[in-house]
Amino acid sequence: MSITVTQAYDLGTLTSQNGTVAYIVTCTEAATQAQVRAAVQAVVPRNSAMLSTYGTVMPLSDLKITHLTDVLWTAEAVYKRPQARNA
């Protein structure tokens, strides 16, 4: 089985505080959510440093996986700037 993860044409949104990046996931045959999640995690950046032009690095906060058909999924990487702690 082959799983391909491609960043969606609509890149999502990135601001200086948070953002999302969308992906399309295609499989050559039916895949489990665990298989798809592993393939997406191998492609999605752990932080937004290479995605943002704001000069801030936001860590990956969440990865949302949606099952559309046996061989088609979508994924959304959610990045959030850590909140400053009050001393």
Helices and strands as residue ranges (DSSP letters): E 3-7, E 13-14, E 18-27, H 33-43, G 48-50, E 60-69, E 72-80
